[in-house]
Amino acid sequence: MSGTRAAGPRPPASRAAVLAVCTAAMGLGCAPTFLVGYLGPDVRASLELSGAQLGLLVGLFYGATGVTSLVVSRVIDPLGARVCIVGDQLLVALALTAAALWPGLGTLAVASALAGAGYAFANAGTSVAVTSVSRPDQAGTAVAVKTAGIPAGATVLALAGLPLAGRIGWEGVALAMAALLAVNAAAGAVLLPRVRAGRADASDTPAGPLPRRFGWVVGASFLYVLGSQPLFSWLVITLVDAGVSRGTAGAISATGTGLGAVVMVLAARRADRAGPRRRALTAAGVAATAVVGTALVWAGSHLALALLVVGAVVAILADLVGSGFAHGVAIDRAPHAVGRATAVMSSGYYLGALVSPLAFGAAADATGSYDASWAVTVTAMTCCGLCFLVVHRWVRPPEAGRPADLPTRPAPAGSSPS
């Protein structure tokens, strides 16, 4: 009967379709931060905002994401990936529409906080969705692909958003992004599976607790964002303040983010082939590279624009590769609880994003230069690399056929001492 056929289960989701929707969701979900970061000169001039206020708008988004991530870790299982992702896309679309129709610091602040809260659901939901349609040896690459949506979105806005804002204003760009979010929400409602966290293998085994010392993973994620976020929210503004044209500033940033979107996926594929046990060690090396690039940005701001450009591209590439590794390291350590691990890791990740842009802007306002701001950025990324070394040594991923080193169990023989 036709009625029986219509009531049947949905066909399995296509891996390519799931990756496409999730990648777009990650990029579009960050739209409020891109709006401030890449169209910052327009927003600042239109609303007469200070550097600290611009940083606050970015920080509110990520701060709300971090706080909400703690809730998401408990509710993602009953809600499922599809509800989390589609709900976020609709919420961010509404937030951008409100900010465009009623522009002002208060409206933008509320929109940033609401969109950030929704993004916590999308971040965990996309991790669950892409890993549910991937083999275990593909998980790291799948997470990197969906995370690459962030620099891909940044690249598009840096190249197209700046000239478009000159014609229709930043408010018009915000409405255009809201329309894209609505389209992706509709696609997600049709294409995404309603897979639940910790149930990707379709077994009845519930997601277990996170392993001991998982806090080091959270700490590394916090420091990673503290040391990388200014390259995305402040680079264009600092270049414009240094006398670089807006188009050139956008092109410099887009070079780094565009290359980074490709490199982070290739790096994750290589790391997947090497296995999860060395991913944290590789992440430490990536952090060291980011330190060198950021230091060149700092030095180049005093010595030569060419040095700054080289440093910016190197730092952005390393930061984007590190973003995929930060997520991958968390999943490696808790493959039995992907949604929970992603959400808890994200609480540190986005707490760093709350602090970083606000501190960067406030330090620049207080000192009249960006020196103190870049010094904090370099120090934070250095500490991030050290944390990843600790994770590599003391927070081991579970071996095939063996459970993770859970907090309720004694350390297995041969493991590292506390």
TASUL-V779838 format. One record per residue. N is the residue number from 1. RES is the residue in one small letter. SS is DSSP state (hx for helix, st for strand, lp for the rest). OMEGA is omega in whole degrees, 0 to 359 (* if undefined). BURIAL is + if it has 9 or more other ideal C-beta (glycine too) atoms within 8 Angstrom, else -. Layout:
# TASUL-V779838
N,RES,SS,OMEGA,BURIAL + N,RES,SS,OMEGA,BURIAL
This chain:
# TASUL-V779838
1,m,lp,181,- + 2,s,hx,180,- + 3,g,hx,179,- + 4,t,hx,180,- + 5,r,hx,181,- + 6,a,hx,183,- + 7,a,lp,183,- + 8,g,lp,180,- + 9,p,lp,177,- + 10,r,lp,177,- + 11,p,lp,179,- + 12,p,lp,182,- + 13,a,lp,176,+ + 14,s,lp,180,- + 15,r,hx,180,- + 16,a,hx,180,- + 17,a,hx,179,+ + 18,v,hx,179,+ + 19,l,hx,181,+ + 20,a,hx,181,- + 21,v,hx,182,+ + 22,c,hx,178,+ + 23,t,hx,177,+ + 24,a,hx,180,+ + 25,a,hx,179,+ + 26,m,hx,180,+ + 27,g,hx,181,+ + 28,l,hx,180,+ + 29,g,hx,178,+ + 30,c,lp,187,+ + 31,a,hx,180,+ + 32,p,hx,179,+ + 33,t,hx,176,+ + 34,f,hx,181,+ + 35,l,hx,180,+ + 36,v,hx,184,+ + 37,g,hx,185,+ + 38,y,hx,175,+ + 39,l,lp,182,+ + 40,g,hx,178,+ + 41,p,hx,179,+ + 42,d,hx,180,+ + 43,v,hx,181,+ + 44,r,hx,180,+ + 45,a,hx,183,- + 46,s,hx,185,+ + 47,l,hx,179,+ + 48,e,lp,182,- + 49,l,lp,174,- + 50,s,lp,178,- + 51,g,hx,180,+ + 52,a,hx,179,+ + 53,q,hx,175,+ + 54,l,hx,178,+ + 55,g,hx,179,+ + 56,l,hx,181,+ + 57,l,hx,177,+ + 58,v,hx,182,+ + 59,g,hx,179,+ + 60,l,hx,179,+ + 61,f,hx,185,+ + 62,y,hx,176,+ + 63,g,hx,177,+ + 64,a,hx,177,+ + 65,t,hx,181,+ + 66,g,hx,180,+ + 67,v,hx,182,+ + 68,t,hx,179,+ + 69,s,hx,179,+ + 70,l,hx,177,+ + 71,v,hx,182,+ + 72,v,hx,182,+ + 73,s,hx,181,+ + 74,r,hx,187,- + 75,v,hx,184,- + 76,i,hx,180,+ + 77,d,hx,179,+ + 78,p,hx,182,- + 79,l,hx,182,+ + 80,g,lp,186,+ + 81,a,hx,185,+ + 82,r,hx,180,+ + 83,v,hx,181,+ + 84,c,hx,185,+ + 85,i,hx,181,+ + 86,v,hx,179,+ + 87,g,hx,178,+ + 88,d,hx,182,+ + 89,q,hx,178,+ + 90,l,hx,180,+ + 91,l,hx,179,+ + 92,v,hx,177,+ + 93,a,hx,178,+ + 94,l,hx,181,+ + 95,a,hx,179,+ + 96,l,hx,179,+ + 97,t,hx,179,+ + 98,a,hx,180,+ + 99,a,hx,181,+ + 100,a,hx,183,+ + 101,l,hx,180,- + 102,w,lp,185,- + 103,p,lp,180,+ + 104,g,lp,181,- + 105,l,hx,181,+ + 106,g,hx,180,- + 107,t,hx,179,+ + 108,l,hx,179,+ + 109,a,hx,179,+ + 110,v,hx,180,+ + 111,a,hx,180,+ + 112,s,hx,181,+ + 113,a,hx,180,+ + 114,l,hx,179,+ + 115,a,hx,178,+ + 116,g,hx,177,+ + 117,a,hx,178,+ + 118,g,hx,183,+ + 119,y,hx,177,+ + 120,a,hx,178,+ + 121,f,hx,180,+ + 122,a,hx,182,+ + 123,n,hx,178,+ + 124,a,hx,182,+ + 125,g,hx,179,+ + 126,t,hx,177,+ + 127,s,hx,179,+ + 128,v,hx,184,+ + 129,a,hx,185,+ + 130,v,hx,178,+ + 131,t,hx,180,+ + 132,s,hx,180,+ + 133,v,lp,182,+ + 134,s,lp,173,+ + 135,r,lp,180,- + 136,p,hx,181,- + 137,d,hx,177,- + 138,q,hx,189,+ + 139,a,hx,181,+ + 140,g,hx,178,+ + 141,t,hx,180,+ + 142,a,hx,178,+ + 143,v,hx,179,+ + 144,a,hx,179,+ + 145,v,hx,181,+ + 146,k,hx,177,+ + 147,t,hx,178,+ + 148,a,hx,175,+ + 149,g,hx,180,+ + 150,i,hx,177,+ + 151,p,hx,177,+ + 152,a,hx,177,+ + 153,g,hx,178,+ + 154,a,hx,180,+ + 155,t,hx,180,+ + 156,v,hx,182,+ + 157,l,hx,179,+ + 158,a,hx,182,+ + 159,l,hx,185,+ + 160,a,hx,185,- + 161,g,hx,182,+ + 162,l,hx,177,+ + 163,p,hx,180,- + 164,l,hx,179,+ + 165,a,hx,177,+ + 166,g,hx,181,- + 167,r,hx,185,- + 168,i,hx,179,- + 169,g,hx,180,+ + 170,w,hx,178,+ + 171,e,hx,178,+ + 172,g,hx,177,+ + 173,v,hx,179,+ + 174,a,hx,179,+ + 175,l,hx,178,+ + 176,a,hx,178,+ + 177,m,hx,177,+ + 178,a,hx,178,+ + 179,a,hx,178,+ + 180,l,hx,177,+ + 181,l,hx,179,+ + 182,a,hx,178,+ + 183,v,hx,181,- + 184,n,hx,176,+ + 185,a,hx,178,+ + 186,a,hx,178,- + 187,a,hx,179,+ + 188,g,hx,180,+ + 189,a,hx,182,+ + 190,v,hx,192,- + 191,l,hx,187,+ + 192,l,lp,174,+ + 193,p,lp,176,+ + 194,r,lp,182,- + 195,v,lp,181,+ + 196,r,lp,181,+ + 197,a,lp,178,+ + 198,g,lp,182,+ + 199,r,lp,185,+ + 200,a,lp,180,+ + 201,d,lp,177,- + 202,a,lp,176,- + 203,s,lp,180,- + 204,d,lp,181,- + 205,t,lp,182,- + 206,p,lp,177,- + 207,a,lp,183,+ + 208,g,lp,179,- + 209,p,lp,178,- + 210,l,lp,183,+ + 211,p,st,176,+ + 212,r,lp,178,- + 213,r,lp,178,- + 214,f,lp,178,+ + 215,g,hx,176,- + 216,w,hx,176,+ + 217,v,hx,178,+ + 218,v,hx,179,+ + 219,g,hx,178,+ + 220,a,hx,180,+ + 221,s,hx,178,+ + 222,f,hx,182,+ + 223,l,hx,178,+ + 224,y,hx,182,+ + 225,v,hx,177,+ + 226,l,hx,182,+ + 227,g,hx,183,+ + 228,s,hx,188,+ + 229,q,lp,179,+ + 230,p,hx,178,+ + 231,l,hx,182,+ + 232,f,hx,183,+ + 233,s,hx,186,+ + 234,w,lp,186,+ + 235,l,hx,182,+ + 236,v,hx,181,+ + 237,i,hx,180,+ + 238,t,hx,177,+ + 239,l,hx,179,+ + 240,v,hx,179,+ + 241,d,hx,179,- + 242,a,lp,177,- + 243,g,lp,178,- + 244,v,lp,179,+ + 245,s,lp,182,- + 246,r,hx,180,+ + 247,g,hx,179,- + 248,t,hx,179,+ + 249,a,hx,178,+ + 250,g,hx,180,+ + 251,a,hx,178,+ + 252,i,hx,180,+ + 253,s,hx,181,+ + 254,a,hx,177,+ + 255,t,hx,179,+ + 256,g,hx,183,+ + 257,t,hx,179,+ + 258,g,hx,176,+ + 259,l,hx,182,+ + 260,g,hx,180,+ + 261,a,hx,179,+ + 262,v,hx,185,+ + 263,v,hx,183,+ + 264,m,hx,177,+ + 265,v,hx,179,+ + 266,l,hx,179,- + 267,a,hx,180,+ + 268,a,hx,178,+ + 269,r,hx,178,+ + 270,r,hx,179,- + 271,a,hx,177,+ + 272,d,hx,179,+ + 273,r,hx,179,- + 274,a,hx,180,- + 275,g,lp,185,- + 276,p,hx,188,- + 277,r,hx,181,- + 278,r,hx,184,+ + 279,r,hx,180,+ + 280,a,hx,178,+ + 281,l,hx,177,+ + 282,t,hx,178,+ + 283,a,hx,177,+ + 284,a,hx,177,+ + 285,g,hx,177,+ + 286,v,hx,178,+ + 287,a,hx,178,+ + 288,a,hx,177,+ + 289,t,hx,178,+ + 290,a,hx,177,+ + 291,v,hx,179,+ + 292,v,hx,181,+ + 293,g,hx,180,+ + 294,t,hx,177,+ + 295,a,hx,177,+ + 296,l,hx,175,+ + 297,v,hx,180,+ + 298,w,hx,181,+ + 299,a,hx,181,+ + 300,g,hx,178,+ + 301,s,lp,178,+ + 302,h,lp,188,- + 303,l,lp,185,- + 304,a,lp,180,- + 305,l,hx,180,- + 306,a,hx,179,- + 307,l,hx,178,+ + 308,l,hx,182,+ + 309,v,hx,178,+ + 310,v,hx,179,+ + 311,g,hx,181,+ + 312,a,hx,180,+ + 313,v,hx,179,+ + 314,v,hx,183,+ + 315,a,hx,180,+ + 316,i,hx,177,+ + 317,l,hx,181,+ + 318,a,hx,181,+ + 319,d,hx,181,+ + 320,l,hx,175,+ + 321,v,hx,179,+ + 322,g,hx,178,+ + 323,s,hx,177,+ + 324,g,hx,180,+ + 325,f,hx,180,+ + 326,a,hx,177,+ + 327,h,hx,182,+ + 328,g,hx,179,+ + 329,v,hx,179,+ + 330,a,hx,181,+ + 331,i,hx,177,+ + 332,d,hx,185,+ + 333,r,hx,181,+ + 334,a,lp,181,+ + 335,p,lp,179,+ + 336,h,lp,184,+ + 337,a,lp,186,+ + 338,v,hx,182,+ + 339,g,hx,181,+ + 340,r,hx,180,+ + 341,a,hx,179,+ + 342,t,hx,182,+ + 343,a,hx,181,+ + 344,v,hx,176,+ + 345,m,hx,182,+ + 346,s,hx,178,+ + 347,s,hx,175,+ + 348,g,hx,180,+ + 349,y,hx,185,+ + 350,y,hx,170,+ + 351,l,hx,175,+ + 352,g,hx,179,+ + 353,a,hx,174,+ + 354,l,hx,185,+ + 355,v,hx,192,+ + 356,s,hx,185,+ + 357,p,hx,179,+ + 358,l,hx,180,+ + 359,a,hx,180,+ + 360,f,hx,181,+ + 361,g,hx,180,+ + 362,a,hx,179,+ + 363,a,hx,178,+ + 364,a,hx,178,+ + 365,d,hx,185,+ + 366,a,hx,185,- + 367,t,hx,181,- + 368,g,lp,177,- + 369,s,lp,181,- + 370,y,lp,184,+ + 371,d,hx,180,- + 372,a,hx,180,+ + 373,s,hx,180,+ + 374,w,hx,178,+ + 375,a,hx,177,+ + 376,v,hx,180,+ + 377,t,hx,180,+ + 378,v,hx,180,+ + 379,t,hx,181,+ + 380,a,hx,181,+ + 381,m,hx,175,+ + 382,t,hx,178,+ + 383,c,hx,177,+ + 384,c,hx,179,+ + 385,g,hx,178,+ + 386,l,hx,178,+ + 387,c,hx,179,+ + 388,f,hx,175,+ + 389,l,hx,177,+ + 390,v,hx,179,+ + 391,v,hx,179,+ + 392,h,hx,185,+ + 393,r,hx,191,- + 394,w,hx,182,- + 395,v,lp,186,+ + 396,r,lp,173,+ + 397,p,lp,179,+ + 398,p,lp,177,+ + 399,e,lp,179,- + 400,a,lp,178,- + 401,g,lp,179,- + 402,r,lp,179,- + 403,p,lp,177,- + 404,a,lp,178,+ + 405,d,lp,187,+ + 406,l,st,185,+ + 407,p,lp,183,- + 408,t,lp,183,- + 409,r,lp,175,- + 410,p,lp,181,- + 411,a,lp,180,+ + 412,p,lp,181,- + 413,a,lp,180,- + 414,g,lp,180,- + 415,s,lp,182,- + 416,s,lp,178,- + 417,p,lp,179,- + 418,s,lp,*,-
